[in-house]
Amino acid sequence: MSCLLLGVIRRHGAVGASVGVRSLTSFPSLPPAVADFVKGAVDECKPAHVHVVTGTPEETANILAGLEKEGMVKRLNKYDNCWLARTDPKDVARVESKTVIVTKNQRDTIPIPAGGVKSQLGSWMSNSDWQTARKERFPGCMTGRTMYVIPFSMGPVGSPLSKYGVQVTDSPYVVASMGIMTRMGTPVLNKLSEGEEFVRCQHSLGRPLPLKAPLINSWPCNPEQVLISHLPDTRQIMSFGSGYGGNSLLGKKCFALRIASRIAKDEGWLAEHMLILGITNPQGVKRYVAAAFPSACGKTNLAMMKPSLPGWKVECVGDDIAWMKFDGQGKLRAINPENGFFGVAPGTSDKTNPYAMATIARNTVFTNVGETSDGGVWWEGLDPPAPGVSLTDWHGKSWKHGSSTPCAHPNSRFCAPAAQCPIIDPLWESEEGVPIDAIIFGGRRPEGVPLVYESFNWQHGVFVGASMRSEATAAAEHHGKVIMHDPFAMRPFFGYNFGDYLSHWLSMERRKAPTHLPKIFHVNWFRKDPATGSYLWPGFGENARALEWIFRRCSREREDEAAKKSIIGWLPEDGAIDTQRSERQCGYGRSV
């Protein structure tokens, strides 16, 4: 395999090709800034070996083979190159309570709350406290393990909207997943050799060898010592103790939202928790939309929607994160900085999201889903397995329908390449990005919020985003159905003070250059009948009906076209949203 090696001693038989650290006196094969970062991480973490990731298929196969040998993943013989991982039950989601932003001044990170009140808009840690926490965790944390060096790009390599990072980690599971979720390896290293800036990402599972306690599910983690820290002033991320995606795939929420939102503020653009889709009407007119929903609120389903309206087409640019910047003509353009989908499995099916099901049929890493005896996967929302096929739950135990516990963890995930999506947009890797005509906010609101409405103007739209609330989901450690404030669907991901964030959004209207601002809308697919508790709106492909109204409003010639003014914004006028087919087939009325 074509591996970039550091030093002269090559070690065979490891997960990938590695170099004995004792041979390392310098890192001549790396750009100087990258070499300095890696050298510092090696000195602190004390790995036994170092492996610089190239991103070749042969290398990925070698990584997965090593994971299989260690018992961290299992090959799923029913599919092509698909794998199943089961984590320690204490390492299953983002840990917001252990996620911090480190800045000199507290007010740079969060609005300072009243005494004794914990901020809901981020968690600040002083530099002195962080230095203490670092010294308690990172020294020697990779003893006996291989340190993988992952050069990666958020966005297409070479795009003016892209940013670069280098992650060091002792988790081969992270290497395999980052190979799906980012562009990584030698092409990125070549770009860094040109002097491009990069975010420094350091991650450790926190389980040096030899182990002092046995692993659960062969999954190394240290849940009692988890800490995910961000240092926006120095463009640095340090994560310890968790192997779960949102905590360990540092290009995702950590870089693409928390650090990138700060970079975006400094440079005059937006890094947002948004899907991006293209929608084309029967006449062939196409528009692009960005939509912000909290985690596990339907971003992936909307981004890959199969419209129920004849002649309409949706194509996916991205399902989770959007980086948006105004071009020279004042049009807001967006890229998906990711290279894959890290989607919630339960509820995904051929009925709710057939394109996602097609996407994950090969080259996918599944985590904490159920397993079928014929070598497949299963989760709640799928049809029951064929007769004679038994199920194993995410704990690795036999499972039967009617059990008191779910077969798949509610936050179980699939990690699949975006290029495999049957409706991936032709411009999904455009270096210039796609032009955004509308921004949509939404969340899980069982009552009190209508299906769709439009803001009066940009300032009002910022208010709509700022006032978002949503029912808590399984994507983080919260429990129950509490309605939480989640402004812009960014509550867990703000990289700086929310007041400054609002000012940044409002400043877009005051740009000196020509500016064509997108229209802003709010949707709610999750309103319930108070008498029965059932959803009032069928959702999924029927959501195209609301998007059709949004599409029309983006093309309107007069302010009240297809709309009526209300105290909350512009609502669809009676008959503007065709619900007849929905009413006939599903029993849903116009009270949405």
N, C-alpha and C positions, 0 to 999 in steps of 0.2 A: 504494500500500500504506500501511496505517496504521502509520507508524513514529514512535516517540517520539524526537525529535531534540534534541540539545544545541546551543545556539547558534543562529546565524541562516543559516549558509552550508550549503546542501544540495548534495551532490555526486551527480550522476547517473552511471550506468554502472558503479558499483562493485558488489561483491557485497552487495546490500542497499543501503539508504540510509545515508549516512554524513555526518559533519561534519568539515570541515577543522579540525584541532587549533589552527591559528593563530588561529581565531576564538573559542577557548574561554578566557574569563576566569573563568567560574564554571559551575556545573551547576545552574541554577535549577529544572529540571524533575525533579530527583531529590530524594528525602529527604536531609536534611543529612548523615546518617552515610554513606549510599551515595555521595553526591557527594564527600565527603572521601576515601573509599576510592578512587574512580575517579580523582579528581584526583591522588592520590599515585601511582597506577599509571601514569597518563599522564606525569607528571613523570619517572618512573624509566625507562619503556620507550620513550618518544618515538614513539608511533605517528603515522602521517600522518593518520589519520581515526579517528573514534569512532562506533560504531553501537550504540545501546541496543536490545536485542532485545525485540520485542513478542510473539512467538510466534504470529502469525497465519499461516494457510495460505499467503497470498500471499507473506509474508516468507520462509517456508521454501522455497517454490518458487523464489524469487529466489536464495536461498543455494545451493540445489542446482544451479541453472542456472549460477551463477558457478563452482562447483566443477567442473562438467562442462567449462566453457570453459577452465579452467586445467589440465584433464587429471587432476585428483585423483580424480574418480569417473566412472563410465561408466553410462549408462542401460541397464537390462536390459529389452529390448523384449518379452520373453516374459511379463513380469509387469506388474502395475499399480503404477506409482510405486516401483519397486525399483532399487537402485543398487549398483554394485560399486566398491570401493576396493582398490588394491594399495599396500602400504606399502613403504618402504625395508626390505630384508631384515634390517637391524639394529634395526628398530623393530617387533617382533612380539609382545611379551608384557610383563607387569609385570617391572620390574627391581628385585628385592628388594635387591640389593647396593647400589643407589643410592637407596634409600628410607629416610628418616631421621625420627626424632622429635627435636625440639629443645626441651630443658628446661634450667632452671638447674642442677638436680641430676641426675646420671646415674641415681641410684637411682629417681627418679620415672618413668623410662622403662623400664629393664631391671634385672633382678637382676644385680648387678655380677659378671662372671665372673672366674675366676682369671687371673692374668697371662698374656698371650699367647694367651688363648682368646677367640674371637669368639662373642658371644651368638647363639643361634638364635631368641631370642624378641623380636627387634626390634633396631634399630640406632640408637644415640644419637649426637647431634652437639651439641657445646657451642655456646652462643650466639655466642661469638667466632669459632669456625670457620665457623659458618653465615653470619655477617655477611661474612666474607671470601669464601665461596663465592657469596653473593648478589651482591657487588660484581664478581665475575669473570664473572657471567652476565647479570644483568637490565638494567643500564644500556644504553639504546639498542637493546634486543633486538627491538623491534617497528618499527624505522625502516623507513619505506616501506610498512608494512602497516596494515590496519585493526584497531583494537582493538574487539572485540565485548564488550558488557556484558550478561551473562546473569543476570537475577534468577530464582531457581528455588526450588522448594519440595520438600523431601524429605517425602513424605506428602501427603495431600489438603490443599489450601489451607484453613486455618481449623481443622484438627483439633488438639485439645490434645496429640496425640502427634507432630505434625509440627514440623520445624525448617526454617529458611530459609537461603539462601546467595546470594551474588552472585559470579559468576565472570567475570573478564576474561580474554580469550584472543585470540590472533591467528590462530586456526584456524577457518575456516568449517566444516570437517568436524566439529569439536567442537560448533559451534552446531547443526548438523543432528542430531547424535547426542544432544545434551542435550535437544533438542526431543522426542525419543522417550523418553529415560530419565527425565526429570523433568517436573513441571509447571512451566512457565517462562513468563516474559513479563509483560505488563501486570497480570494479576490478582495476581501475586506482588509487583510493585512497589507496587500499591495497598495490599497488606498491610504492606509495609515502611514505607509512609507513616504507618501507625498507631504506629510506634515499635518494631516487633518487632525482636528481636536477629537477627543473621545472621552466618554464617561467611564470612570474606573469602578468596576463592580467586583466585589469580593464576597464569596459565599462559601460557607462550610456547614456540613451536616452536624458538626460538633461531636463526632464519635470517633476519636483517634483510636488507632490499633496499638496493642491488643485491646479488645473490648473489656470494659469493667462490668458490664451487665449484658444479658442476652438481648438480641433484637426481636421485635415483634413483626411477623410477616417479612422477615429478612430486610426490613426497611430501617436504615440508619436515620435517626433524628434525636434531638435533645429538647423535647417540648418544654421542660422546666426552664431552659435558658434561652428560649427563642427571643430574638431581637432583630427587627428589620429597620435599619437606620439609613437615613438619607442626609447627605451634606450638600445642599444645593449650591453653596458658595464655592465649593471646590469640585462640583460635579462628580460626586462620589456616592456609592451605595455599598453598604456592608450588611450582609444578612447572615444570621447564625441560627442553627438549631432546627430548621424546617426544610424538608425536601418537597413540600407541596408547591405546585406550580406558581401561584400568585406570590409566594414568599421566596422562591428559589430561581424562577425564570426571570432574572432581573431586568431583562429587556422589556418585560410586559408592563404591569402597573407601576413598578418602581421607577423605571426609566421613562417609559412612554407617556406616563401621566405625571407622577410626582416631580421628577427632575425636569422633564420636558416642559411642564407647565411653567416652571420658573424660567427656563431658557426662553420659552415663548414670550413671557412677559418682558424679559430683557431685550428681545429682538423684535417684538411687535407682531407676533402671530399667536395662534391658539392651539393648544394641545388638549383634546377633549375626549371624554368617555362616550364616544358616538360611533354608531354604525354609519356606513356610507352605501347608498344604493342608487342605481340608475333606474328610472321608470319611463317606459315608452308607451304612448297612447296608440290607439288603432290607426291614427293618421301618420305615425312614424315620428312624432315629435318626442324628444327625449329630454328629461330633466334629471338632475342629481340632487339628492336629499341627504342630509346628515341628521341623525336622530339620537338623542341622549336618553337612555333608560338605565336605571340601576341594574346591577348584576342580577341575572336570573329573572329578568322581566321581559324577555322576548326579543332582544336585539338580533340574535342569530336567526330566529324564525322570521322576523320582518326582513332582514337582509337577504334571506333566501326564499322569500315568499313566492308561492305559485298563485297568481291572482285568480280570483273567481270570476272576474269581469272578462268577458270575451274580448279578445284583441289587445289586451293590455299585457305588458311584459316587464318583469323586474329582473335586474342583473345586479350581482353583488360585487362591490368594491372592497368592503370590509365589514366585520360584524361587531367590532368592539372599540376601536380607537381611531380617531381622526386627527390628523395634523393639518391645520388650515392656515393659509397665508394669502394675502392679496397680491395679485399679479400686477404687471405694469399698467393694465387697463382698469384696475380697481375692482376686478372680479375676485371673489373669494374662492380659492382653489384648495382641494383637499387630497391628501394621500392617506392610504392605509399603511402605517409604518410596519405592520406585522406581515408575516409570510405564511401564517397558518391560522387555524381556528382552534381555540381552547374552549370548547363549548360544554355546557351542562347537558349531560346525557338524559336523565329522567325527563319524560315528557316528549322527547324527540322520537318521532315515528314517521312511517310513510304517510300517515294521515296529516300530521301537524307540520312536517318538514321533509318532504320526499327528497329534496335536493341535498339536505344535510346527510340523510341516510346514504345517498349515493356517494357523497364525498368521503365518508368514513369507512367505506367498504375495503380500502386497501391503505397500506403505508401509514397506519394510525396506531398511536399509543393510547390505550384506554386505562383509566385509573379509577379503582374502587367501584366498578360496575359488577353486575352478576355475571356468572359464567355458565354456559350450557355444556352438557356432557358430550356434545358433538363438536366441541371446539369453537363455539361462538360466544357472543356476549348477549346479556339481557338486562333490561331495567324496566322500572315501572313506566307504563305507557305503551310498551310493545305488546303485540299479540302473544298469548301463551305459547310456549314451545310446542313442537310437534309431539304427538303421543310417543312415550318411551324415552323422551329427552328430559333429563333431570337438571336441576339448577343448584348452583353453589353461590352463596351470597358473598358480599364484599369482604367478609371476615374469613372466607375460605371454608365455611360450614354449609352443610346440606340445607336447602331452603325449599319450602313448599308454599303454594298460594294459600293465603289465609293466615300466614304467620304474623305475629304481632310486630315484627321488625321488618323494614324494607330489605329487598334483595340487593339493590344498589344503594349506595350512600346518596342522600339527596343532593349533594354537591359533587357527585362523581362526574368525571370529565372524559371527553375525547380530544385528542390532539392530532390534527390532520392538516396536510398541506392545502393551502387555499387554492392552488392551481388545479386541484382535483374537483373543485366545485363545478357541476355541469352548467351553472349559469354565472360563472365568474365574468365580470365585465371586461370587454376588450381593452379598456383603458385602466385596468386595476393596477398596473405597474407603470403607468405614465409618469415620467419624470416631472412633468409640469403639474400633475394632479388633475382632478376633474372639477368643473365649475359648479359651485353649490348655489341652488336657487332657493332652497328652503331648509330651515333648521327646525326640528321637532323635539319637544320635550315631552316626557311621559313617565308614568309609574303605575304601581298597583294601588288604585284608590277604590275601595269597595263601595263608597257612597260619596255623593256631593260634587263630583267632577264629571262634566259631560264627555261625550265621545271625542269630540274634536272642536277646537276653536282657534282663531287667529288673533295674535296680539294687534294692538292698534298701531304700534310703531316699534322701532328698535329699543327705545328705553323701556317701553312696556314689556317687550319680549324678554329683556334682561330681568325684569321683575318677575315674569312668569317662570323663568329658569331658576331664579333665586328662591322662589317660594315653593318649589317642588317638594312633595312629600310622597312616601311610598311605603307599602307594607314590607317589613323585613323578610329576607329570603335566606336560603341555606348557604349562600356564597361566602358569608362571613360567620363569625361565631355567635351571632345574635340568635335568640330563641323566641318562639312565639310569633304572633301576628301583629305585633306592635307597629303603629304607623310612625315612621321616622322621617324627620326632615332630611332631605337629600338634595340640596341645591345643585342644579346642573348635572345630577347623577354623579357628582364629583366628591361628595362628602368624605369618603374614605381616601381620596386621592389628591386632595389639594396639596400643592408643593410650597405654598406660601399663604400669607394672610388673606382670608376670604374677602375682607374689605378692599384690599388691593386688587384681588381677582375681579371683583365687581367693577372697580374703576377701570381695569384693563378692558373688560368687555364694553363698557360705556364709551371708552375712548375710541373705539372703532368708528363711531359715528362722527368723530371730530378729526379724522385723518385729513391732512392737508392735501394729499393726493386725491384724484378722482376715486370715488368709492361707490360700488353698487352692492348695498347690503342685502343679504337674503331675507326673505320674510320668515317670521317666527310663528310656530304653531304649538299647540299642546294637545296630546291625545290621551285617552284612558280606555284601554281594552278591557279593564278588569272590574267595571261597575257591576254590582250584584243586586238581585232582587231581594229586598229585605225580608220578604215572606218565606222564600224558599232557599235562599243562599246560593242560587244558581246564577251564573253569569248572564247578563242581559245581552251581551254582544257575542256572536259566535267566534270572532277572532280569526287568526291564521289567514287563509286566503281571502276571507271576507274583509280583512283590513284594507284591501285594495279600494274598497268603496270610500273610505275616509281619505286615502291617498289620492283618489280621483278628484275629490273636492279640493284638496290642497293643490293639486296640479292646476285645476281651473283657476284657483285664486292667484296662483303665480302668473297666470296669463291674463288676468282681469283687465278690462278697459275702464271700469268705473269702480269706485270704492265699495259699493254695496252689491256688486255682482255676485249672485248666488249666496248672499249672506245677509244677516240682519244684525244690527248693532245691539249689544247687551252691556251690562255693567262689567263683565269679565273679558270682553273682546268680541270679535266677529264670530257669530255662530252660523252654521248652515241654515239657510232659509228652508221653510217647509218644502219638501220634495227635492231639495238640492242633493241629498244623498239617497240614491235608489236602494231602498230596503225591501222591495217587493219580493225578490227571490229569497232573501234571508228570512222574511216573515213566513213565506210559504213553506220553505224547506226546514226551517229551524225553530219557528215559533217566536221570533224576536220582533218586537214592535218598535215604534218610533220614540219610545221613552228613553232612548240612549243619549 
